[in-house]
Amino acid sequence: MFSKYIATIEGVEVYAIIALIFFFIFFISTFAWAFTRKKDYLKEMENLPLDNNSQNN
């Protein structure tokens, strides 16, 4: 139903390309962030839910 309305808008392809580029950059940067973290930081975050020494308020 909505595809009929979207098809009548001129230049709508640009929005799809911009969205694709935005999400591609977002996921590549998230991937890069995840692989540049130090192992100590990852181990600390991995064990954080199981840490019984901290108190939840």
PDB file of N, CA, C, O and CB in Angstrom:
ATOM      1  N   MET A   1       0.817  -1.182   0.000  1.00  0.00           N
ATOM      2  CA  MET A   1       0.000   0.000   0.000  1.00  0.00           C
ATOM      3  C   MET A   1       0.871   1.260   0.000  1.00  0.00           C
ATOM      4  O   MET A   1       0.661   2.164  -0.809  1.00  0.00           O
ATOM      5  CB  MET A   1      -0.935  -0.010   1.200  1.00  0.00           C
ATOM      6  N   PHE A   2       1.838   1.316   0.899  1.00  0.00           N
ATOM      7  CA  PHE A   2       2.686   2.499   0.988  1.00  0.00           C
ATOM      8  C   PHE A   2       3.693   2.574  -0.157  1.00  0.00           C
ATOM      9  O   PHE A   2       4.181   3.655  -0.486  1.00  0.00           O
ATOM     10  CB  PHE A   2       3.417   2.512   2.314  1.00  0.00           C
ATOM     11  N   SER A   3       4.003   1.432  -0.762  1.00  0.00           N
ATOM     12  CA  SER A   3       4.978   1.445  -1.856  1.00  0.00           C
ATOM     13  C   SER A   3       4.473   2.253  -3.037  1.00  0.00           C
ATOM     14  O   SER A   3       5.270   2.811  -3.791  1.00  0.00           O
ATOM     15  CB  SER A   3       5.299   0.023  -2.302  1.00  0.00           C
ATOM     16  N   LYS A   4       3.170   2.323  -3.210  1.00  0.00           N
ATOM     17  CA  LYS A   4       2.595   3.115  -4.299  1.00  0.00           C
ATOM     18  C   LYS A   4       2.865   4.599  -4.068  1.00  0.00           C
ATOM     19  O   LYS A   4       3.179   5.330  -5.007  1.00  0.00           O
ATOM     20  CB  LYS A   4       1.074   2.856  -4.420  1.00  0.00           C
ATOM     21  N   TYR A   5       2.743   5.039  -2.818  1.00  0.00           N
ATOM     22  CA  TYR A   5       2.994   6.446  -2.496  1.00  0.00           C
ATOM     23  C   TYR A   5       4.479   6.771  -2.538  1.00  0.00           C
ATOM     24  O   TYR A   5       4.875   7.838  -3.006  1.00  0.00           O
ATOM     25  CB  TYR A   5       2.429   6.783  -1.121  1.00  0.00           C
ATOM     26  N   ILE A   6       5.278   5.869  -2.058  1.00  0.00           N
ATOM     27  CA  ILE A   6       6.725   6.098  -2.046  1.00  0.00           C
ATOM     28  C   ILE A   6       7.283   6.126  -3.462  1.00  0.00           C
ATOM     29  O   ILE A   6       8.215   6.879  -3.745  1.00  0.00           O
ATOM     30  CB  ILE A   6       7.434   5.014  -1.222  1.00  0.00           C
ATOM     31  N   ALA A   7       6.724   5.316  -4.353  1.00  0.00           N
ATOM     32  CA  ALA A   7       7.196   5.278  -5.736  1.00  0.00           C
ATOM     33  C   ALA A   7       6.925   6.581  -6.464  1.00  0.00           C
ATOM     34  O   ALA A   7       7.617   6.891  -7.434  1.00  0.00           O
ATOM     35  CB  ALA A   7       6.546   4.132  -6.480  1.00  0.00           C
ATOM     36  N   THR A   8       5.938   7.355  -6.025  1.00  0.00           N
ATOM     37  CA  THR A   8       5.625   8.611  -6.709  1.00  0.00           C
ATOM     38  C   THR A   8       6.519   9.760  -6.267  1.00  0.00           C
ATOM     39  O   THR A   8       6.516  10.810  -6.909  1.00  0.00           O
ATOM     40  CB  THR A   8       4.182   8.978  -6.474  1.00  0.00           C
ATOM     41  N   ILE A   9       7.278   9.601  -5.200  1.00  0.00           N
ATOM     42  CA  ILE A   9       8.171  10.660  -4.719  1.00  0.00           C
ATOM     43  C   ILE A   9       9.441  10.641  -5.557  1.00  0.00           C
ATOM     44  O   ILE A   9      10.086   9.604  -5.713  1.00  0.00           O
ATOM     45  CB  ILE A   9       8.503  10.480  -3.198  1.00  0.00           C
ATOM     46  N   GLU A  10       9.787  11.806  -6.094  1.00  0.00           N
ATOM     47  CA  GLU A  10      11.009  11.886  -6.895  1.00  0.00           C
ATOM     48  C   GLU A  10      12.222  11.969  -5.983  1.00  0.00           C
ATOM     49  O   GLU A  10      12.203  12.673  -4.973  1.00  0.00           O
ATOM     50  CB  GLU A  10      10.966  13.103  -7.844  1.00  0.00           C
ATOM     51  N   GLY A  11      13.261  11.257  -6.337  1.00  0.00           N
ATOM     52  CA  GLY A  11      14.497  11.279  -5.572  1.00  0.00           C
ATOM     53  C   GLY A  11      14.463  10.440  -4.305  1.00  0.00           C
ATOM     54  O   GLY A  11      15.312  10.606  -3.429  1.00  0.00           O
ATOM     55  N   VAL A  12      13.493   9.540  -4.199  1.00  0.00           N
ATOM     56  CA  VAL A  12      13.397   8.718  -2.995  1.00  0.00           C
ATOM     57  C   VAL A  12      14.563   7.736  -2.896  1.00  0.00           C
ATOM     58  O   VAL A  12      14.853   7.238  -1.808  1.00  0.00           O
ATOM     59  CB  VAL A  12      12.070   7.957  -2.977  1.00  0.00           C
ATOM     60  N   GLU A  13      15.231   7.453  -4.002  1.00  0.00           N
ATOM     61  CA  GLU A  13      16.366   6.529  -3.983  1.00  0.00           C
ATOM     62  C   GLU A  13      17.507   7.072  -3.129  1.00  0.00           C
ATOM     63  O   GLU A  13      18.272   6.310  -2.538  1.00  0.00           O
ATOM     64  CB  GLU A  13      16.859   6.263  -5.408  1.00  0.00           C
ATOM     65  N   VAL A  14      17.610   8.390  -3.070  1.00  0.00           N
ATOM     66  CA  VAL A  14      18.682   9.018  -2.305  1.00  0.00           C
ATOM     67  C   VAL A  14      18.550   8.675  -0.819  1.00  0.00           C
ATOM     68  O   VAL A  14      19.549   8.441  -0.139  1.00  0.00           O
ATOM     69  CB  VAL A  14      18.666  10.547  -2.507  1.00  0.00           C
ATOM     70  N   TYR A  15      17.323   8.647  -0.327  1.00  0.00           N
ATOM     71  CA  TYR A  15      17.108   8.317   1.086  1.00  0.00           C
ATOM     72  C   TYR A  15      17.524   6.886   1.388  1.00  0.00           C
ATOM     73  O   TYR A  15      18.076   6.611   2.453  1.00  0.00           O
ATOM     74  CB  TYR A  15      15.642   8.524   1.466  1.00  0.00           C
ATOM     75  N   ALA A  16      17.266   5.985   0.471  1.00  0.00           N
ATOM     76  CA  ALA A  16      17.671   4.595   0.672  1.00  0.00           C
ATOM     77  C   ALA A  16      19.192   4.470   0.690  1.00  0.00           C
ATOM     78  O   ALA A  16      19.746   3.720   1.494  1.00  0.00           O
ATOM     79  CB  ALA A  16      17.078   3.699  -0.426  1.00  0.00           C
ATOM     80  N   ILE A  17      19.858   5.195  -0.186  1.00  0.00           N
ATOM     81  CA  ILE A  17      21.317   5.153  -0.239  1.00  0.00           C
ATOM     82  C   ILE A  17      21.912   5.764   1.025  1.00  0.00           C
ATOM     83  O   ILE A  17      22.867   5.227   1.586  1.00  0.00           O
ATOM     84  CB  ILE A  17      21.837   5.892  -1.486  1.00  0.00           C
ATOM     85  N   ILE A  18      21.353   6.881   1.473  1.00  0.00           N
ATOM     86  CA  ILE A  18      21.838   7.526   2.694  1.00  0.00           C
ATOM     87  C   ILE A  18      21.637   6.603   3.895  1.00  0.00           C
ATOM     88  O   ILE A  18      22.531   6.481   4.733  1.00  0.00           O
ATOM     89  CB  ILE A  18      21.115   8.874   2.925  1.00  0.00           C
ATOM     90  N   ALA A  19      20.483   5.957   3.987  1.00  0.00           N
ATOM     91  CA  ALA A  19      20.221   5.041   5.095  1.00  0.00           C
ATOM     92  C   ALA A  19      21.185   3.857   5.052  1.00  0.00           C
ATOM     93  O   ALA A  19      21.690   3.432   6.091  1.00  0.00           O
ATOM     94  CB  ALA A  19      18.764   4.546   5.052  1.00  0.00           C
ATOM     95  N   LEU A  20      21.438   3.329   3.871  1.00  0.00           N
ATOM     96  CA  LEU A  20      22.368   2.214   3.733  1.00  0.00           C
ATOM     97  C   LEU A  20      23.772   2.615   4.177  1.00  0.00           C
ATOM     98  O   LEU A  20      24.435   1.877   4.905  1.00  0.00           O
ATOM     99  CB  LEU A  20      22.393   1.718   2.285  1.00  0.00           C
ATOM    100  N   ILE A  21      24.213   3.774   3.740  1.00  0.00           N
ATOM    101  CA  ILE A  21      25.540   4.260   4.119  1.00  0.00           C
ATOM    102  C   ILE A  21      25.614   4.503   5.624  1.00  0.00           C
ATOM    103  O   ILE A  21      26.610   4.154   6.257  1.00  0.00           O
ATOM    104  CB  ILE A  21      25.883   5.552   3.353  1.00  0.00           C
ATOM    105  N   PHE A  22      24.575   5.097   6.201  1.00  0.00           N
ATOM    106  CA  PHE A  22      24.544   5.360   7.638  1.00  0.00           C
ATOM    107  C   PHE A  22      24.652   4.068   8.435  1.00  0.00           C
ATOM    108  O   PHE A  22      25.478   3.978   9.344  1.00  0.00           O
ATOM    109  CB  PHE A  22      23.263   6.102   8.016  1.00  0.00           C
ATOM    110  N   PHE A  23      23.845   3.077   8.121  1.00  0.00           N
ATOM    111  CA  PHE A  23      23.875   1.825   8.869  1.00  0.00           C
ATOM    112  C   PHE A  23      25.164   1.049   8.613  1.00  0.00           C
ATOM    113  O   PHE A  23      25.665   0.378   9.516  1.00  0.00           O
ATOM    114  CB  PHE A  23      22.671   0.968   8.506  1.00  0.00           C
ATOM    115  N   PHE A  24      25.701   1.128   7.413  1.00  0.00           N
ATOM    116  CA  PHE A  24      26.965   0.469   7.117  1.00  0.00           C
ATOM    117  C   PHE A  24      28.077   1.071   7.974  1.00  0.00           C
ATOM    118  O   PHE A  24      28.865   0.335   8.569  1.00  0.00           O
ATOM    119  CB  PHE A  24      27.307   0.591   5.615  1.00  0.00           C
ATOM    120  N   ILE A  25      28.147   2.390   8.042  1.00  0.00           N
ATOM    121  CA  ILE A  25      29.159   3.057   8.862  1.00  0.00           C
ATOM    122  C   ILE A  25      28.957   2.725  10.336  1.00  0.00           C
ATOM    123  O   ILE A  25      29.927   2.493  11.057  1.00  0.00           O
ATOM    124  CB  ILE A  25      29.111   4.580   8.649  1.00  0.00           C
ATOM    125  N   PHE A  26      27.709   2.701  10.787  1.00  0.00           N
ATOM    126  CA  PHE A  26      27.420   2.386  12.180  1.00  0.00           C
ATOM    127  C   PHE A  26      27.900   0.984  12.537  1.00  0.00           C
ATOM    128  O   PHE A  26      28.563   0.810  13.559  1.00  0.00           O
ATOM    129  CB  PHE A  26      25.923   2.516  12.455  1.00  0.00           C
ATOM    130  N   PHE A  27      27.588  -0.006  11.732  1.00  0.00           N
ATOM    131  CA  PHE A  27      27.967  -1.379  12.060  1.00  0.00           C
ATOM    132  C   PHE A  27      29.461  -1.615  11.895  1.00  0.00           C
ATOM    133  O   PHE A  27      30.043  -2.392  12.652  1.00  0.00           O
ATOM    134  CB  PHE A  27      27.199  -2.354  11.193  1.00  0.00           C
ATOM    135  N   ILE A  28      30.089  -0.972  10.938  1.00  0.00           N
ATOM    136  CA  ILE A  28      31.542  -1.096  10.796  1.00  0.00           C
ATOM    137  C   ILE A  28      32.239  -0.456  11.994  1.00  0.00           C
ATOM    138  O   ILE A  28      33.210  -1.007  12.512  1.00  0.00           O
ATOM    139  CB  ILE A  28      32.023  -0.441   9.475  1.00  0.00           C
ATOM    140  N   SER A  29      31.750   0.707  12.436  1.00  0.00           N
ATOM    141  CA  SER A  29      32.374   1.347  13.596  1.00  0.00           C
ATOM    142  C   SER A  29      32.137   0.537  14.871  1.00  0.00           C
ATOM    143  O   SER A  29      33.020   0.469  15.726  1.00  0.00           O
ATOM    144  CB  SER A  29      31.834   2.771  13.771  1.00  0.00           C
ATOM    145  N   THR A  30      30.960  -0.076  15.013  1.00  0.00           N
ATOM    146  CA  THR A  30      30.700  -0.942  16.167  1.00  0.00           C
ATOM    147  C   THR A  30      31.609  -2.164  16.135  1.00  0.00           C
ATOM    148  O   THR A  30      32.141  -2.573  17.167  1.00  0.00           O
ATOM    149  CB  THR A  30      29.225  -1.378  16.196  1.00  0.00           C
ATOM    150  N   PHE A  31      31.785  -2.738  14.971  1.00  0.00           N
ATOM    151  CA  PHE A  31      32.678  -3.884  14.795  1.00  0.00           C
ATOM    152  C   PHE A  31      34.113  -3.494  15.143  1.00  0.00           C
ATOM    153  O   PHE A  31      34.808  -4.239  15.833  1.00  0.00           O
ATOM    154  CB  PHE A  31      32.602  -4.418  13.345  1.00  0.00           C
ATOM    155  N   ALA A  32      34.557  -2.337  14.673  1.00  0.00           N
ATOM    156  CA  ALA A  32      35.914  -1.874  14.963  1.00  0.00           C
ATOM    157  C   ALA A  32      36.085  -1.593  16.447  1.00  0.00           C
ATOM    158  O   ALA A  32      37.123  -1.918  17.023  1.00  0.00           O
ATOM    159  CB  ALA A  32      36.239  -0.618  14.149  1.00  0.00           C
ATOM    160  N   TRP A  33      35.071  -0.988  17.077  1.00  0.00           N
ATOM    161  CA  TRP A  33      35.140  -0.704  18.512  1.00  0.00           C
ATOM    162  C   TRP A  33      35.268  -2.001  19.306  1.00  0.00           C
ATOM    163  O   TRP A  33      36.051  -2.081  20.253  1.00  0.00           O
ATOM    164  CB  TRP A  33      33.894   0.083  18.970  1.00  0.00           C
ATOM    165  N   ALA A  34      34.500  -3.009  18.919  1.00  0.00           N
ATOM    166  CA  ALA A  34      34.507  -4.275  19.650  1.00  0.00           C
ATOM    167  C   ALA A  34      35.862  -4.969  19.543  1.00  0.00           C
ATOM    168  O   ALA A  34      36.306  -5.597  20.505  1.00  0.00           O
ATOM    169  CB  ALA A  34      33.405  -5.197  19.126  1.00  0.00           C
ATOM    170  N   PHE A  35      36.514  -4.869  18.410  1.00  0.00           N
ATOM    171  CA  PHE A  35      37.780  -5.565  18.233  1.00  0.00           C
ATOM    172  C   PHE A  35      38.986  -4.763  18.691  1.00  0.00           C
ATOM    173  O   PHE A  35      40.099  -5.287  18.709  1.00  0.00           O
ATOM    174  CB  PHE A  35      37.949  -5.931  16.803  1.00  0.00           C
ATOM    175  N   THR A  36      38.790  -3.501  19.062  1.00  0.00           N
ATOM    176  CA  THR A  36      39.919  -2.722  19.570  1.00  0.00           C
ATOM    177  C   THR A  36      39.911  -2.634  21.088  1.00  0.00           C
ATOM    178  O   THR A  36      40.795  -2.007  21.671  1.00  0.00           O
ATOM    179  CB  THR A  36      39.901  -1.326  18.977  1.00  0.00           C
ATOM    180  N   ARG A  37      38.927  -3.251  21.740  1.00  0.00           N
ATOM    181  CA  ARG A  37      38.888  -3.270  23.204  1.00  0.00           C
ATOM    182  C   ARG A  37      39.965  -4.208  23.723  1.00  0.00           C
ATOM    183  O   ARG A  37      40.285  -5.217  23.095  1.00  0.00           O
ATOM    184  CB  ARG A  37      37.488  -3.703  23.721  1.00  0.00           C
ATOM    185  N   LYS A  38      40.509  -3.868  24.856  1.00  0.00           N
ATOM    186  CA  LYS A  38      41.530  -4.712  25.474  1.00  0.00           C
ATOM    187  C   LYS A  38      40.874  -5.947  26.103  1.00  0.00           C
ATOM    188  O   LYS A  38      39.711  -5.916  26.504  1.00  0.00           O
ATOM    189  CB  LYS A  38      42.329  -3.915  26.543  1.00  0.00           C
ATOM    190  N   LYS A  39      41.639  -7.016  26.175  1.00  0.00           N
ATOM    191  CA  LYS A  39      41.130  -8.279  26.717  1.00  0.00           C
ATOM    192  C   LYS A  39      40.712  -8.141  28.182  1.00  0.00           C
ATOM    193  O   LYS A  39      39.730  -8.749  28.609  1.00  0.00           O
ATOM    194  CB  LYS A  39      42.189  -9.374  26.581  1.00  0.00           C
ATOM    195  N   ASP A  40      41.450  -7.350  28.943  1.00  0.00           N
ATOM    196  CA  ASP A  40      41.103  -7.157  30.357  1.00  0.00           C
ATOM    197  C   ASP A  40      39.726  -6.511  30.498  1.00  0.00           C
ATOM    198  O   ASP A  40      38.930  -6.912  31.347  1.00  0.00           O
ATOM    199  CB  ASP A  40      42.167  -6.289  31.060  1.00  0.00           C
ATOM    200  N   TYR A  41      39.455  -5.529  29.678  1.00  0.00           N
ATOM    201  CA  TYR A  41      38.162  -4.848  29.712  1.00  0.00           C
ATOM    202  C   TYR A  41      37.040  -5.818  29.346  1.00  0.00           C
ATOM    203  O   TYR A  41      35.981  -5.816  29.974  1.00  0.00           O
ATOM    204  CB  TYR A  41      38.160  -3.639  28.754  1.00  0.00           C
ATOM    205  N   LEU A  42      37.276  -6.641  28.332  1.00  0.00           N
ATOM    206  CA  LEU A  42      36.253  -7.601  27.914  1.00  0.00           C
ATOM    207  C   LEU A  42      35.992  -8.646  28.990  1.00  0.00           C
ATOM    208  O   LEU A  42      34.843  -9.030  29.212  1.00  0.00           O
ATOM    209  CB  LEU A  42      36.670  -8.287  26.619  1.00  0.00           C
ATOM    210  N   LYS A  43      37.036  -9.108  29.657  1.00  0.00           N
ATOM    211  CA  LYS A  43      36.860 -10.079  30.748  1.00  0.00           C
ATOM    212  C   LYS A  43      36.083  -9.457  31.904  1.00  0.00           C
ATOM    213  O   LYS A  43      35.229 -10.109  32.505  1.00  0.00           O
ATOM    214  CB  LYS A  43      38.229 -10.592  31.245  1.00  0.00           C
ATOM    215  N   GLU A  44      36.379  -8.200  32.215  1.00  0.00           N
ATOM    216  CA  GLU A  44      35.667  -7.516  33.292  1.00  0.00           C
ATOM    217  C   GLU A  44      34.180  -7.368  32.950  1.00  0.00           C
ATOM    218  O   GLU A  44      33.324  -7.609  33.801  1.00  0.00           O
ATOM    219  CB  GLU A  44      36.295  -6.133  33.556  1.00  0.00           C
ATOM    220  N   MET A  45      33.877  -6.979  31.735  1.00  0.00           N
ATOM    221  CA  MET A  45      32.483  -6.830  31.320  1.00  0.00           C
ATOM    222  C   MET A  45      31.777  -8.183  31.225  1.00  0.00           C
ATOM    223  O   MET A  45      30.580  -8.287  31.493  1.00  0.00           O
ATOM    224  CB  MET A  45      32.409  -6.108  29.974  1.00  0.00           C
ATOM    225  N   GLU A  46      32.521  -9.206  30.846  1.00  0.00           N
ATOM    226  CA  GLU A  46      31.954 -10.547  30.737  1.00  0.00           C
ATOM    227  C   GLU A  46      31.504 -11.072  32.095  1.00  0.00           C
ATOM    228  O   GLU A  46      30.462 -11.719  32.201  1.00  0.00           O
ATOM    229  CB  GLU A  46      32.971 -11.503  30.119  1.00  0.00           C
ATOM    230  N   ASN A  47      32.290 -10.794  33.133  1.00  0.00           N
ATOM    231  CA  ASN A  47      31.995 -11.306  34.467  1.00  0.00           C
ATOM    232  C   ASN A  47      31.135 -10.372  35.304  1.00  0.00           C
ATOM    233  O   ASN A  47      30.762 -10.726  36.422  1.00  0.00           O
ATOM    234  CB  ASN A  47      33.268 -11.578  35.189  1.00  0.00           C
ATOM    235  N   LEU A  48      30.818  -9.215  34.805  1.00  0.00           N
ATOM    236  CA  LEU A  48      30.058  -8.236  35.566  1.00  0.00           C
ATOM    237  C   LEU A  48      28.684  -8.738  36.013  1.00  0.00           C
ATOM    238  O   LEU A  48      28.325  -8.497  37.165  1.00  0.00           O
ATOM    239  CB  LEU A  48      29.890  -6.997  34.750  1.00  0.00           C
ATOM    240  N   PRO A  49      27.897  -9.416  35.184  1.00  0.00           N
ATOM    241  CA  PRO A  49      26.599  -9.901  35.665  1.00  0.00           C
ATOM    242  C   PRO A  49      26.711 -10.974  36.738  1.00  0.00           C
ATOM    243  O   PRO A  49      25.770 -11.181  37.504  1.00  0.00           O
ATOM    244  CB  PRO A  49      25.803 -10.440  34.513  1.00  0.00           C
ATOM    245  N   LEU A  50      27.830 -11.647  36.804  1.00  0.00           N
ATOM    246  CA  LEU A  50      27.995 -12.740  37.766  1.00  0.00           C
ATOM    247  C   LEU A  50      28.678 -12.292  39.048  1.00  0.00           C
ATOM    248  O   LEU A  50      28.881 -13.089  39.965  1.00  0.00           O
ATOM    249  CB  LEU A  50      28.787 -13.864  37.142  1.00  0.00           C
ATOM    250  N   ASP A  51      29.030 -11.024  39.108  1.00  0.00           N
ATOM    251  CA  ASP A  51      29.750 -10.501  40.266  1.00  0.00           C
ATOM    252  C   ASP A  51      28.791 -10.361  41.443  1.00  0.00           C
ATOM    253  O   ASP A  51      27.850  -9.569  41.396  1.00  0.00           O
ATOM    254  CB  ASP A  51      30.414  -9.140  39.936  1.00  0.00           C
ATOM    255  N   ASN A  52      29.037 -11.134  42.495  1.00  0.00           N
ATOM    256  CA  ASN A  52      28.168 -11.105  43.677  1.00  0.00           C
ATOM    257  C   ASN A  52      28.611 -10.058  44.691  1.00  0.00           C
ATOM    258  O   ASN A  52      27.898  -9.799  45.660  1.00  0.00           O
ATOM    259  CB  ASN A  52      28.140 -12.473  44.337  1.00  0.00           C
ATOM    260  N   ASN A  53      29.762  -9.460  44.485  1.00  0.00           N
ATOM    261  CA  ASN A  53      30.269  -8.481  45.440  1.00  0.00           C
ATOM    262  C   ASN A  53      29.593  -7.123  45.318  1.00  0.00           C
ATOM    263  O   ASN A  53      29.564  -6.359  46.283  1.00  0.00           O
ATOM    264  CB  ASN A  53      31.748  -8.320  45.262  1.00  0.00           C
ATOM    265  N   SER A  54      29.064  -6.820  44.174  1.00  0.00           N
ATOM    266  CA  SER A  54      28.407  -5.512  44.011  1.00  0.00           C
ATOM    267  C   SER A  54      26.955  -5.616  44.451  1.00  0.00           C
ATOM    268  O   SER A  54      26.319  -6.660  44.312  1.00  0.00           O
ATOM    269  CB  SER A  54      28.492  -5.020  42.535  1.00  0.00           C
ATOM    270  N   GLN A  55      26.449  -4.521  44.980  1.00  0.00           N
ATOM    271  CA  GLN A  55      25.064  -4.495  45.462  1.00  0.00           C
ATOM    272  C   GLN A  55      24.219  -3.692  44.484  1.00  0.00           C
ATOM    273  O   GLN A  55      24.620  -2.630  44.009  1.00  0.00           O
ATOM    274  CB  GLN A  55      24.974  -3.889  46.900  1.00  0.00           C
ATOM    275  N   ASN A  56      23.051  -4.223  44.202  1.00  0.00           N
ATOM    276  CA  ASN A  56      22.111  -3.524  43.323  1.00  0.00           C
ATOM    277  C   ASN A  56      21.182  -2.671  44.159  1.00  0.00           C
ATOM    278  O   ASN A  56      20.565  -3.163  45.104  1.00  0.00           O
ATOM    279  CB  ASN A  56      21.301  -4.521  42.461  1.00  0.00           C
ATOM    280  N   ASN A  57      21.076  -1.399  43.822  1.00  0.00           N
ATOM    281  CA  ASN A  57      20.182  -0.487  44.541  1.00  0.00           C
ATOM    282  C   ASN A  57      19.031  -0.096  43.667  1.00  0.00           C
ATOM    283  O   ASN A  57      18.166   0.669  44.091  1.00  0.00           O
ATOM    284  CB  ASN A  57      20.925   0.757  45.013  1.00  0.00           C
TER     285      ASN A  57
END
